[in-house]
Structure formats: structure tokens, C-alpha cells
Amino acid sequence: MMSKTVIPTGYAPLLDLYQTQTAIGFLKRNFEQKLCDALNLKRVSAPLFVEPSTGLNDDLNGVERPVAFDIKETGRVAQVVHSLAKWKRMALYKYGFKAGEGLYTDMNAIRRDEEMDNLHSVYVDQWDWEKVITPADRTLDYLQTTVRAISGAIAGTLSELKTHYPQLTTELPAEVAFVTTQQLEDLYPAMSPKERENAYLKEHKAVFLMQIGGRLRSGLRHDGRAPDYDDWNLNGDLLYWNDVLSCAFEVSSMGIRVDRNSLDAQLSEAGCDDRRKLAFHKLLLEDKLPLTIGGGIGQSRLSMLMLGKAHIGEVQVSVWDDETLRVCTAGGVELL
């Protein structure tokens, strides 16, 4: 099998193994505090697995197989979470959070069907956050203001990181550009979605790519997005240009969450009407859950970007195929 990993010519890590581990710890602590301050979030504990009948697991693109196991004492099956997109909203409801208040947590997941390359492994680690909003906040302006707050926390963390590790060379722009998937298709109609992202990011360096999940005028989708957490008209991905890998680099997926009407429409469009009977979806369709905004911010992704790493295995511990191990060894990349 041919590895999808590509090591840039002349690549050399800017930090050694132990500097990398220390820098990751500093980065995580620093960014968590800045994120909490920017969005008014409190840390909570979160599950590693849930029962399928709750409807709380994230279905991602609808084809990924969750890791499942039976529990001896309950006689029921549990699934390792793909993400906590739905669980967080239920937690805000159960814990009684008010508008303007939110939570964040460390999310660890296994995505067994993930294609492995420089940016992807079967292990996922991210900061999952969610915040209660009012009906008046379900706007493009509120979404963009939140994106700017997150990008500000990222820029602030990088600045402090570079005072401790001046050998780091990552530069991030002060401003984020906003563009929709339809605008990208109109700009680059002959390109694939990933090619469009690369072309746009090469020029703009930091971009929030909006409206992911629905069909474009071409009849195609820019990317898959589950129908039951983000409102496809009020969501997006935060991307930066990665100088080490010369590509668009996603660090966060987020959005204003579905309300009753958008959930109803998106379940029908996606052919997922069977989910209406699940506990989470029933509460949402009955207007019993709070309106929220939320997302996930990749911990390994952010570490890769800020520390100038060429492979995600340099900042997280995972399992790799033999060919990837060979390519990384030959390229001077030390996997954790």
C-alpha cells in the first residue's frame, strides 16, 4: 500500500522531541484560558462513549463506523464518540446554563475509517465547546464575531508561544476572510472542493469557509456535514494556510446549531427522518433544548500549525501503517 504521507523536501523540525512535548503543554494551557475568556466558557467533564439509542453520537458524514463494545453489567452496547456535537447541547440543557454562558471539554475519539496522511489519524483530540445563545443571536454577524474571537485567541497563544520558543517561524494574519462554499464554486468552477480551498487560502492565509453541508448550484456538496447539529446556512470551517505543507489547513469546524425548523428541513434533505424518534432529536423538535453555537478546535492540528510540524504524528501518539512509518523515518520525522 502506498502511503499518503508526503514529507516536504528539506524539512527539519524546529523543536526536538522534549521541546515539542513541553511546547504542546504550554500551548494547550495558554489557549484554553484565552478561549474561555473570549467566549465565557467553563470546563466540564465529557464522555468517551455513549449509548446509540440516545442519538448523541455524531454521525459525521453518515458512513463512518463507530467503535462499539458491549458492557457486561448493563447488557447494552456503547459507542466511542466521534465528537460531542450533540452531547454538549444536551449538557447545557441539563446543567441549566443561561444565554451567554458556555462550556468546553477535552474530546478524545477514535475514527477507525479515517484515511491516514499528514493531517489525519484514527485518534482525534480537540477542544469541544458549546454556548447558549438567544434567538436574536442566530445571525451571520454573531457567527463571524465568534470566529474573530477564536482567531484572536489563536493569535494570542502563538505570540506567547514564540516568546518562549523564538525559533518558531509560523506567522498568522490578524484578520480572517469570510467566504461561502458557493462563492468558492463560482470563483473556481473547474476545481475540486479541496483545490478551491487551497487556491483561496494561498491568497488570503486565514479564512472562515461558510455554509457547508447543503447542495451547491452545481448539485454537489462542498463537503459532508451531519444534518442534526450545525445549521448549514450558519456554519463553517476555520482554515489557515500552512507554509510547511503548502496547503489549506483546517483547525476548527463550528456553527450556530440547528433549531426546530432547520433540523426538520435538514433531516428531510439528508434522508435521515428515522432520527426523529431518537431522544435528542425529539427534545429539539419539541423546542426543549436551548439555542446554541459551538464547535471543535483540533488540539493536534493547532499544535502542528504553531510548532511548524509536517506530520500530525509529531504532536500526538497514534498507530500508523508500515509505509507511513518508513516514509517518516526516511524524511527525518520522529513520530511520538
VOBA-1610 file (N, C-alpha, C; in pm, whole numbers, padded with zeros to 5 digits, always signed):
BEGIN
Met+00084-00119+00000Met+00000+00000+00000Met+00087+00124+00000Met+00052+00220-00084Met+00130+00343-00094Met+00085+00442+00013Ser+00180+00498+00085Ser+00147+00594+00190Ser+00102+00726+00131Lys+00002+00789+00196Lys-00044+00922+00154Lys+00038+01032+00222Thr+00133+00993+00305Thr+00218+01089+00374Thr+00325+01142+00280Val+00340+01274+00280Val+00443+01339+00199Val+00525+01431+00289Ile+00655+01409+00295Ile+00742+01493+00376Ile+00805+01599+00287Pro+00786+01728+00318Pro+00842+01833+00233Pro+00994+01822+00220Thr+01044+01852+00103Thr+01188+01848+00079Thr+01261+01944+00173Gly+01363+01892+00239Gly+01443+01975+00328Gly+01381+02001+00463Tyr+01271+01931+00494Tyr+01204+01954+00622Tyr+01294+01915+00739Ala+01297+02001+00841Ala+01368+01971+00966Ala+01285+02029+01080Pro+01254+01951+01182Pro+01175+02002+01294Pro+01245+02120+01361Leu+01165+02219+01402Leu+01220+02336+01470Leu+01243+02311+01618Leu+01173+02214+01673Leu+01188+02176+01814Leu+01222+02028+01822Asp+01307+01990+01919Asp+01336+01848+01936Asp+01221+01781+02011Leu+01234+01653+02037Leu+01124+01575+02095Leu+01077+01632+02227Tyr+01170+01663+02318Tyr+01130+01708+02451Tyr+01083+01853+02449Gln+01143+01936+02365Gln+01091+02072+02348Gln+00949+02069+02294Thr+00924+01978+02202Thr+00790+01965+02142Thr+00687+01931+02249Gln+00718+01834+02333Gln+00623+01795+02437Gln+00595+01910+02533Thr+00700+01982+02572Thr+00682+02095+02664Thr+00602+02206+02597Ala+00631+02232+02471Ala+00560+02338+02397Ala+00413+02304+02380Ile+00380+02177+02356Ile+00240+02136+02344Ile+00165+02165+02473Gly+00227+02132+02587Gly+00164+02158+02716Gly+00140+02306+02738Phe+00240+02388+02705Phe+00226+02534+02719Phe+00116+02586+02629Leu+00116+02541+02505Leu+00017+02585+02407Leu-00124+02552+02454Lys-00146+02430+02500Lys-00280+02388+02539Lys-00330+02468+02659Arg-00246+02484+02760Arg-00290+02559+02879Arg-00320+02704+02844Asn-00235+02762+02762Asn-00249+02902+02726Asn-00375+02925+02642Phe-00394+02839+02541Phe-00508+02858+02454Phe-00640+02833+02527Glu-00645+02732+02612Glu-00768+02704+02687Glu-00814+02827+02764Gln-00719+02894+02831Gln-00755+03011+02911Gln-00803+03124+02822Lys-00735+03145+02709Lys-00775+03253+02618Lys-00913+03224+02555Leu-00939+03097+02523Leu-01069+03060+02467Leu-01180+03083+02568Cys-01157+03042+02693Cys-01257+03063+02799Cys-01287+03211+02819Asp-01182+03292+02821Asp-01200+03436+02841Asp-01275+03499+02723Ala-01245+03453+02602Ala-01305+03512+02482Ala-01453+03477+02468Leu-01491+03355+02509Leu-01628+03309+02485Leu-01709+03286+02613Asn-01651+03312+02730Asn-01719+03291+02859Asn-01758+03144+02876Leu-01656+03057+02878Leu-01678+02913+02887Leu-01627+02859+03021Lys-01692+02751+03069Lys-01648+02679+03187Lys-01613+02536+03147Arg-01510+02481+03208Arg-01469+02345+03174Arg-01561+02242+03240Val-01597+02138+03165Val-01677+02026+03219Val-01614+01895+03176Ser-01653+01788+03244Ser-01609+01654+03204Ser-01705+01600+03098Ala-01652+01514+03012Ala-01731+01466+02899Ala-01713+01316+02880Pro-01807+01250+02813Pro-01799+01105+02796Pro-01703+01064+02685Leu-01645+00946+02702Leu-01566+00883+02595Leu-01657+00798+02506Phe-01771+00753+02563Phe-01864+00669+02487Phe-02008+00697+02532Val-02102+00668+02443Val-02245+00690+02469Val-02323+00570+02416Glu-02450+00560+02459Glu-02537+00455+02405Glu-02600+00503+02274Pro-02602+00420+02171Pro-02656+00460+02041Pro-02800+00510+02047Ser-02881+00453+02137Ser-03024+00486+02143Ser-03049+00631+02184Thr-02949+00697+02242Thr-02967+00836+02283Thr-02963+00932+02165Gly-02902+00889+02054Gly-02886+00978+01939Gly-02780+01083+01959Leu-02697+01067+02063Leu-02599+01171+02097Leu-02469+01158+02019Asn-02442+01044+01959Asn-02317+01033+01885Asn-02326+01114+01756Asp-02211+01167+01715Asp-02203+01244+01591Asp-02188+01146+01475Asp-02273+01160+01374Asp-02268+01069+01260Asp-02172+01114+01150Leu-02105+01230+01171Leu-02007+01281+01074Leu-02070+01286+00935Asn-02013+01212+00840Asn-02068+01210+00704Asn-02170+01099+00683Gly-02201+01023+00788Gly-02303+00919+00779Gly-02253+00783+00735Val-02125+00772+00701Val-02072+00644+00654Val-01964+00587+00746Glu-01911+00670+00837Glu-01805+00622+00925Glu-01861+00527+01031Arg-01790+00418+01055Arg-01833+00318+01152Arg-01780+00354+01291Pro-01868+00370+01390Pro-01819+00394+01526Pro-01758+00268+01585Val-01665+00287+01676Val-01612+00175+01754Val-01714+00142+01862Ala-01760+00019+01867Ala-01865-00021+01961Ala-01821-00141+02044Phe-01876-00150+02164Phe-01844-00262+02252Phe-01961-00287+02346Asp-01973-00409+02393Asp-02082-00442+02487Asp-02033-00424+02630Ile-02124-00380+02715Ile-02093-00360+02856Ile-02157-00474+02935Lys-02076-00547+03006Lys-02121-00669+03075Lys-02236-00641+03172Glu-02222-00537+03254Glu-02319-00513+03360Glu-02454-00465+03308Thr-02455-00388+03200Thr-02581-00333+03150Thr-02645-00420+03044Gly-02562-00503+02979Gly-02613-00585+02870Gly-02641-00505+02743Arg-02592-00380+02741Arg-02615-00295+02625Arg-02483-00260+02557Val-02495-00208+02434Val-02378-00171+02356Val-02353-00021+02369Ala-02226+00015+02378Ala-02188+00157+02380Ala-02101+00186+02259Gln-02102+00312+02216Gln-02018+00356+02104Gln-01920+00463+02151Val-01794+00449+02111Val-01697+00556+02133Val-01741+00676+02050Val-01740+00794+02109Val-01791+00912+02040Val-01705+00945+01918His-01771+00998+01813His-01699+01057+01700His-01668+01203+01730Ser-01760+01268+01795Ser-01740+01402+01850Ser-01852+01423+01952Leu-01852+01540+02015Leu-01950+01568+02120Leu-02050+01675+02078Ala-02070+01688+01947Ala-02154+01796+01895Ala-02293+01799+01960Lys-02354+01682+01973Lys-02489+01678+02031Lys-02484+01670+02183Trp-02389+01596+02237Trp-02380+01580+02382Trp-02368+01714+02452Lys-02289+01806+02394Lys-02267+01936+02459Lys-02397+02013+02474Arg-02480+02007+02373Arg-02606+02082+02379Arg-02698+02023+02485Met-02698+01894+02495Met-02777+01829+02600Met-02723+01864+02738Ala-02590+01874+02749Ala-02530+01910+02878Ala-02568+02052+02920Leu-02569+02145+02826Leu-02610+02282+02858Leu-02754+02284+02910Tyr-02838+02199+02851Tyr-02978+02187+02892Tyr-02987+02129+03034Lys-02915+02021+03059Lys-02921+01954+03189Lys-02861+02038+03300Tyr-02752+02110+03269Tyr-02682+02187+03373Tyr-02742+02325+03395Gly-02837+02364+03311Gly-02906+02492+03331Gly-02825+02615+03294Phe-02738+02605+03195Phe-02662+02721+03150Phe-02757+02825+03090Lys-02722+02954+03109Lys-02804+03064+03059Lys-02742+03122+02932Ala-02820+03204+02861Ala-02771+03268+02739Ala-02644+03348+02770Gly-02543+03330+02685Gly-02415+03396+02706Gly-02315+03313+02782Glu-02359+03199+02837Glu-02270+03109+02911Glu-02245+02984+02827Gly-02126+02926+02845Gly-02094+02807+02768Gly-01999+02714+02840Leu-01969+02603+02775Leu-01880+02502+02831Leu-01777+02461+02727Tyr-01666+02405+02778Tyr-01572+02339+02687Tyr-01518+02216+02757Thr-01467+02124+02677Thr-01415+02000+02732Thr-01310+01942+02639Asp-01227+01854+02692Asp-01134+01778+02610Asp-01210+01661+02548Met-01210+01652+02417Met-01275+01543+02347Met-01170+01453+02286Asn-01178+01324+02318Asn-01090+01225+02258Asn-01176+01120+02189Ala-01144+01089+02064Ala-01228+00999+01986Ala-01143+00906+01902Ile-01207+00800+01855Ile-01144+00707+01761Ile-01228+00707+01634Arg-01164+00737+01522Arg-01232+00731+01393Arg-01164+00626+01308Arg-01215+00506+01318Arg-01148+00389+01262Arg-01138+00390+01110Asp-01228+00466+01043Asp-01231+00469+00896Asp-01157+00589+00838Glu-01090+00665+00923Glu-01019+00784+00874Glu-00903+00744+00782Glu-00890+00812+00669Glu-00773+00792+00584Glu-00654+00863+00648Met-00543+00793+00662Met-00429+00848+00733Met-00332+00915+00636Asp-00296+01040+00671Asp-00197+01114+00593Asp-00129+01212+00687Asn-00069+01317+00635Asn+00000+01415+00720Asn-00092+01478+00823Leu-00221+01492+00790Leu-00314+01567+00875Leu-00412+01479+00952His-00423+01352+00917His-00528+01267+00973His-00472+01141+01038Ser-00529+01106+01152Ser-00501+00976+01214Ser-00632+00921+01266Val-00630+00800+01320Val-00754+00742+01372Val-00786+00796+01511Tyr-00691+00870+01570Tyr-00712+00931+01701Tyr-00742+01079+01682Val-00848+01127+01744Val-00887+01267+01734Val-00888+01329+01872Asp-00822+01445+01883Asp-00827+01520+02010Asp-00861+01664+01978Gln-00961+01715+02045Gln-01000+01854+02021Gln-01064+01916+02144Trp-01064+02047+02145Trp-01144+02120+02243Trp-01283+02131+02185Asp-01380+02070+02249Asp-01519+02082+02208Asp-01583+02189+02296Trp-01649+02286+02235Trp-01712+02393+02313Trp-01854+02417+02263Glu-01936+02471+02350Glu-02076+02500+02316Glu-02125+02611+02408Lys-02209+02701+02352Lys-02253+02818+02426Lys-02400+02845+02398Val-02474+02881+02502Val-02617+02913+02486Val-02629+03053+02426Ile-02720+03065+02328Ile-02745+03194+02264Ile-02895+03225+02266Thr-02930+03345+02224Thr-03070+03385+02217Thr-03117+03373+02071Pro-03247+03376+02047Pro-03296+03374+01909Pro-03237+03487+01824Ala-03213+03601+01885Ala-03158+03716+01812Ala-03012+03695+01771Asp-02946+03598+01835Asp-02805+03570+01803Asp-02788+03476+01684Arg-02896+03420+01635Arg-02884+03323+01524Arg-02866+03399+01392Thr-02752+03468+01382Thr-02725+03553+01266Thr-02583+03532+01216Leu-02560+03572+01092Leu-02428+03566+01033Leu-02331+03656+01109Asp-02377+03772+01152Asp-02292+03865+01225Asp-02243+03804+01356Tyr-02333+03738+01429Tyr-02292+03676+01555Tyr-02190+03564+01530Leu-02213+03485+01426Leu-02120+03378+01390Leu-01982+03435+01360Gln-01976+03540+01279Gln-01848+03596+01240Gln-01777+03662+01358Thr-01852+03724+01448Thr-01793+03782+01569Thr-01728+03673+01654Thr-01794+03558+01664Thr-01739+03446+01741Thr-01613+03391+01676Val-01614+03382+01544Val-01495+03335+01471Val-01377+03427+01499Arg-01401+03557+01496Arg-01293+03653+01522Arg-01239+03640+01664Ala-01326+03609+01759Ala-01281+03589+01897Ala-01190+03466+01908Ile-01226+03359+01838Ile-01144+03238+01840Ile-01011+03261+01770Ser-01014+03326+01655Ser-00889+03352+01583Ser-00799+03445+01665Gly-00859+03536+01743Gly-00781+03622+01831Gly-00712+03542+01941Ala-00783+03442+01996Ala-00724+03355+02098Ala-00608+03273+02039Ile-00624+03229+01915Ile-00517+03154+01847Ile-00395+03244+01826Ala-00418+03365+01776Ala-00306+03458+01751Ala-00234+03495+01880Gly-00311+03516+01987Gly-00251+03550+02115Gly-00166+03437+02172Thr-00214+03315+02154Thr-00139+03198+02201Thr-00009+03184+02123Leu-00015+03201+01992Leu+00106+03190+01910Leu+00208+03295+01952Ser+00164+03416+01979Ser+00254+03523+02019Ser+00328+03487+02148Glu+00256+03436+02247Glu+00320+03397+02373Glu+00410+03277+02355Leu+00369+03183+02270Leu+00450+03064+02244Leu+00586+03102+02184Lys+00583+03201+02094Lys+00707+03240+02026Lys+00802+03317+02117Thr+00751+03373+02226Thr+00842+03436+02322Thr+00923+03331+02397His+00865+03211+02413His+00936+03101+02480His+01019+03019+02381Tyr+00973+03014+02256Tyr+01043+02935+02153Tyr+01064+03024+02030Pro+01163+03114+02036Pro+01183+03211+01928Pro+01223+03149+01795Gln+01260+03020+01797Gln+01295+02954+01671Gln+01172+02920+01586Leu+01053+02932+01644Leu+00932+02905+01568Leu+00911+03014+01462Thr+00865+02973+01345Thr+00854+03066+01232Thr+00710+03088+01184Thr+00612+03023+01244Thr+00473+03036+01199Thr+00425+03180+01213Glu+00364+03230+01107Glu+00303+03363+01108Glu+00155+03348+01071Leu+00067+03412+01147Leu-00076+03409+01118Leu-00127+03551+01099Pro-00214+03572+01001Pro-00265+03708+00977Pro-00358+03754+01088Ala-00366+03886+01103Ala-00452+03943+01208Ala-00599+03932+01173Glu-00631+03932+01043Glu-00771+03932+01000Glu-00808+03800+00933Val-00933+03760+00952Val-00988+03640+00887Val-01079+03683+00773Ala-01062+03623+00656Ala-01152+03648+00543Ala-01272+03553+00552Phe-01388+03600+00510Phe-01509+03518+00512Phe-01557+03495+00370Val-01586+03367+00337Val-01631+03332+00203Val-01723+03211+00215Thr-01822+03199+00127Thr-01912+03084+00130Thr-01863+02978+00032Thr-01913+02856+00051Thr-01878+02748-00040Thr-01930+02777-00181Gln-02045+02844-00191Gln-02098+02878-00323Gln-02010+02982-00392Gln-01960+03079-00317Gln-01869+03176-00375Gln-01741+03110-00425Leu-01693+03011-00351Leu-01574+02937-00397Leu-01602+02861-00525Glu-01719+02797-00533Glu-01754+02725-00655Glu-01765+02821-00773Asp-01821+02939-00749Asp-01833+03039-00856Asp-01696+03089-00900Leu-01604+03104-00806Leu-01469+03152-00838Leu-01388+03047-00914Tyr-01401+02919-00871Tyr-01318+02812-00927Tyr-01406+02694-00970Pro-01491+02711-01070Pro-01588+02606-01106Pro-01526+02476-01154Ala-01406+02481-01207Ala-01344+02360-01263Ala-01265+02282-01158Met-01251+02339-01038Met-01169+02275-00934Met-01252+02189-00841Ser-01185+02095-00775Ser-01248+02017-00668Ser-01259+02106-00544Pro-01342+02067-00445Pro-01352+02148-00324Pro-01218+02175-00256Lys-01132+02074-00244Lys-01003+02092-00179Lys-00913+02184-00260Glu-00919+02173-00392Glu-00840+02262-00477Glu-00886+02407-00461Arg-01016+02426-00448Arg-01069+02562-00426Arg-01017+02619-00294Glu-01020+02537-00190Glu-00971+02584-00060Glu-00824+02624-00070Asn-00743+02541-00135Asn-00600+02572-00148Asn-00578+02701-00226Ala-00651+02717-00335Ala-00635+02837-00417Ala-00670+02963-00338Tyr-00780+02958-00264Tyr-00825+03076-00190Tyr-00735+03104-00070Leu-00696+02998+00001Leu-00612+03017+00119Leu-00472+03065+00084Lys-00423+03024-00031Lys-00289+03069-00071Lys-00283+03220-00079Glu-00395+03281-00114Glu-00402+03427-00125Glu-00439+03494+00005His-00537+03436+00078His-00593+03506+00194His-00538+03461+00329Lys-00472+03346+00335Lys-00397+03297+00452Lys-00482+03253+00571Ala-00588+03325+00604Ala-00679+03284+00713Ala-00822+03307+00665Val-00903+03200+00666Val-01036+03206+00605Val-01136+03129+00689Phe-01256+03185+00702Phe-01368+03108+00756Phe-01457+03074+00639Leu-01461+02946+00604Leu-01537+02898+00489Leu-01677+02859+00535Met-01779+02930+00487Met-01915+02921+00543Met-02009+02837+00457Gln-02116+02793+00522Gln-02229+02725+00457Gln-02186+02589+00398Ile-02151+02499+00488Ile-02106+02365+00449Ile-02215+02263+00483Gly-02248+02178+00388Gly-02343+02071+00413Gly-02451+02061+00307Gly-02505+02175+00267Gly-02610+02175+00165Gly-02554+02163+00024Arg-02643+02144-00071Arg-02602+02131-00211Arg-02576+02269-00272Leu-02470+02274-00352Leu-02438+02397-00426Leu-02521+02401-00554Arg-02509+02511-00629Arg-02587+02522-00752Arg-02549+02415-00854Ser-02429+02360-00842Ser-02386+02252-00931Ser-02457+02121-00899Gly-02525+02115-00784Gly-02589+01991-00739Gly-02501+01909-00647Leu-02375+01950-00633Leu-02280+01879-00546Leu-02270+01949-00411Arg-02211+01880-00315Arg-02184+01939-00184Arg-02035+01969-00175His-02001+02080-00111His-01860+02110-00090His-01797+02005+00001Asp-01871+01966+00105Asp-01825+01865+00199Asp-01946+01813+00275Gly-01934+01695+00330Gly-02044+01639+00408Gly-02051+01703+00546Arg-02172+01713+00598Arg-02193+01763+00733Arg-02322+01701+00784Ala-02317+01642+00902Ala-02436+01579+00958Ala-02551+01679+00964Pro-02676+01634+00944Pro-02789+01727+00936Pro-02844+01772+01069Asp-02793+01717+01180Asp-02861+01739+01307Asp-02779+01812+01414Tyr-02673+01882+01373Tyr-02612+01973+01472Tyr-02591+02113+01415Asp-02513+02132+01308Asp-02499+02267+01251Asp-02618+02304+01162Asp-02656+02431+01166Asp-02743+02488+01063Asp-02654+02512+00942Trp-02682+02445+00831Trp-02594+02452+00714Trp-02581+02593+00656Asn-02671+02684+00693Asn-02661+02823+00647Asn-02580+02910+00742Leu-02547+02857+00861Leu-02480+02937+00964Leu-02364+02860+01027Asn-02285+02796+00942Asn-02173+02718+00994Asn-02049+02743+00909Gly-01940+02674+00943Gly-01820+02687+00861Gly-01697+02624+00924Asp-01587+02630+00848Asp-01457+02579+00893Asp-01358+02694+00897Leu-01277+02698+01003Leu-01169+02796+01014Leu-01042+02732+00959Leu-00987+02795+00855Leu-00872+02741+00784Leu-00758+02842+00782Tyr-00635+02790+00791Tyr-00516+02873+00777Tyr-00429+02815+00665Trp-00348+02899+00604Trp-00251+02849+00508Trp-00132+02794+00585Asn-00096+02669+00555Asn+00015+02602+00623Asn+00139+02612+00534Asp+00237+02691+00577Asp+00357+02712+00497Asp+00444+02587+00487Val+00444+02505+00591Val+00526+02383+00588Val+00477+02286+00483Leu+00344+02267+00477Leu+00285+02169+00385Leu+00231+02232+00258Ser+00232+02366+00251Ser+00180+02440+00133Ser+00038+02397+00098Cys-00051+02407+00195Cys-00191+02369+00172Cys-00282+02440+00271Ala-00412+02442+00238Ala-00513+02490+00332Ala-00520+02391+00449Phe-00534+02445+00569Phe-00519+02364+00689Phe-00633+02396+00786Glu-00725+02303+00803Glu-00840+02325+00890Glu-00802+02305+01036Val-00839+02402+01122Val-00816+02386+01265Val-00947+02378+01343Ser-01059+02420+01283Ser-01184+02420+01357Ser-01303+02408+01265Ser-01403+02333+01310Ser-01534+02327+01245Ser-01634+02374+01349Met-01725+02464+01310Met-01815+02522+01410Met-01940+02578+01342Gly-02034+02619+01424Gly-02152+02680+01366Gly-02261+02706+01469Ile-02356+02788+01428Ile-02480+02803+01505Ile-02561+02676+01481Arg-02611+02619+01588Arg-02673+02487+01579Arg-02817+02495+01526Val-02864+02380+01481Val-02999+02374+01426Val-03103+02411+01531Asp-03206+02483+01488Asp-03325+02500+01569Asp-03429+02399+01516Arg-03550+02407+01565Arg-03651+02309+01524Arg-03673+02311+01373Asn-03683+02430+01315Asn-03714+02439+01172Asn-03599+02390+01083Ser-03476+02430+01115Ser-03364+02387+01031Ser-03336+02238+01049Leu-03356+02185+01170Leu-03340+02041+01188Leu-03442+01965+01104Asp-03566+02010+01108Asp-03673+01945+01031Asp-03637+01942+00882Ala-03593+02055+00830Ala-03561+02063+00688Ala-03439+01980+00652Gln-03336+01983+00736Gln-03211+01914+00704Gln-03224+01762+00719Leu-03304+01716+00814Leu-03327+01572+00825Leu-03395+01520+00699Ser-03491+01596+00648Ser-03561+01554+00527Ser-03467+01556+00407Glu-03389+01664+00393Glu-03299+01675+00279Glu-03193+01565+00279Ala-03147+01527+00397Ala-03042+01426+00407Ala-03096+01283+00407Gly-03228+01267+00405Gly-03287+01134+00410Gly-03268+01066+00543Cys-03272+01146+00650Cys-03247+01092+00785Cys-03369+01107+00876Asp-03488+01092+00820Asp-03609+01111+00900Asp-03623+01009+01013Asp-03551+00896+01002Asp-03559+00796+01109Asp-03503+00848+01241Arg-03423+00953+01236Arg-03363+01006+01359Arg-03463+01084+01444Arg-03578+01117+01386Arg-03676+01197+01459Arg-03724+01128+01587Lys-03711+00996+01594Lys-03760+00923+01711Lys-03656+00913+01822Leu-03532+00955+01797Leu-03428+00949+01898Leu-03450+01057+02004Ala-03403+01030+02125Ala-03432+01118+02240Ala-03385+01261+02217Phe-03262+01278+02169Phe-03207+01412+02146Phe-03291+01488+02044His-03324+01421+01935His-03395+01486+01826His-03539+01520+01867Lys-03600+01435+01948Lys-03735+01464+01997Lys-03736+01593+02078Leu-03639+01606+02169Leu-03631+01727+02250Leu-03613+01851+02164Leu-03530+01838+02062Leu-03503+01952+01975Leu-03627+01991+01895Leu-03694+01890+01840Leu-03814+01917+01760Leu-03929+01969+01844Glu-03922+01947+01975Glu-04023+01999+02067Glu-03982+02133+02129Asp-03871+02192+02080Asp-03821+02321+02128Asp-03783+02318+02276Lys-03734+02205+02324Lys-03699+02193+02466Lys-03550+02216+02494Leu-03469+02214+02390Leu-03325+02236+02409Leu-03291+02382+02385Pro-03188+02433+02452Pro-03150+02573+02430Pro-03092+02594+02291Leu-03105+02713+02239Leu-03037+02750+02115Leu-02889+02768+02147Thr-02802+02716+02060Thr-02660+02720+02091Thr-02575+02746+01967Ile-02450+02783+01994Ile-02344+02787+01895Ile-02231+02702+01952Gly-02157+02634+01865Gly-02049+02551+01918Gly-01959+02499+01809Gly-01855+02427+01851Gly-01762+02372+01755Gly-01654+02291+01820Gly-01563+02246+01737Gly-01446+02173+01783Gly-01321+02238+01728Ile-01217+02245+01810Ile-01089+02303+01770Ile-00983+02195+01790Gly-00919+02155+01682Gly-00825+02044+01688Gly-00701+02075+01770Gln-00677+01996+01874Gln-00559+02019+01957Gln-00430+01982+01883Ser-00430+01866+01819Ser-00312+01827+01742Ser-00294+01917+01620Arg-00405+01956+01557Arg-00397+02044+01440Arg-00334+02178+01479Leu-00381+02238+01588Leu-00327+02367+01630Leu-00180+02355+01668Ser-00145+02243+01733Ser-00005+02219+01770Ser+00082+02204+01646Met+00034+02129+01547Met+00106+02115+01421Met+00135+02250+01358Leu+00030+02332+01349Leu+00041+02461+01281Leu+00140+02553+01353Met+00123+02568+01483Met+00205+02662+01558Met+00350+02617+01570Leu+00372+02486+01582Leu+00507+02434+01602Leu+00579+02403+01472Gly+00511+02426+01359Gly+00573+02405+01229Gly+00603+02260+01197Lys+00515+02170+01238Lys+00535+02027+01216Lys+00477+01982+01082Ala+00539+01880+01024Ala+00497+01830+00892Ala+00398+01714+00902His+00389+01650+01019His+00303+01532+01034His+00235+01535+01171Ile+00108+01497+01172Ile+00031+01501+01297Ile+00086+01405+01401Gly+00156+01300+01355Gly+00218+01206+01448Gly+00333+01264+01527Glu+00377+01385+01490Glu+00482+01453+01567Glu+00426+01521+01692Val+00293+01533+01701Val+00232+01602+01815Val+00126+01518+01886Gln+00104+01396+01841Gln+00012+01305+01909Gln+00060+01161+01892Val+00016+01075+01982Val+00052+00934+01976Val-00062+00857+01911Ser-00033+00783+01804Ser-00135+00705+01736Ser-00073+00578+01680Val-00144+00510+01592Val-00097+00388+01528Val-00089+00414+01378Trp+00021+00372+01314Trp+00043+00402+01173Trp+00076+00276+01096Asp+00047+00280+00966Asp+00082+00167+00880Asp+00232+00166+00853Asp+00283+00052+00809Asp+00427+00034+00790Asp+00486+00133+00690Glu+00412+00162+00583Glu+00465+00251+00480Glu+00478+00394+00532Thr+00381+00439+00613Thr+00392+00572+00673Thr+00511+00578+00766Leu+00532+00475+00844Leu+00649+00470+00933Leu+00778+00480+00853Arg+00783+00411+00741Arg+00904+00411+00658Arg+00929+00550+00599Val+00822+00612+00546Val+00834+00744+00484Val+00879+00848+00587Cys+00821+00842+00706Cys+00856+00938+00811Cys+01000+00919+00858Thr+01042+00796+00875Thr+01180+00770+00915Thr+01278+00822+00810Ala+01249+00796+00684Ala+01336+00842+00575Ala+01338+00994+00566Gly+01228+01059+00605Gly+01219+01204+00597Gly+01264+01277+00722Gly+01313+01203+00821Gly+01360+01266+00944Gly+01249+01311+01036Val+01132+01250+01023Val+01018+01285+01107Val+01007+01183+01220Glu+01014+01232+01342Glu+01006+01143+01458Glu+00862+01141+01511Leu+00796+01026+01493Leu+00659+01012+01540Leu+00658+00976+01689Leu+00565+01036+01762Leu+00555+01008+01906Leu+00501+00867+01930
//
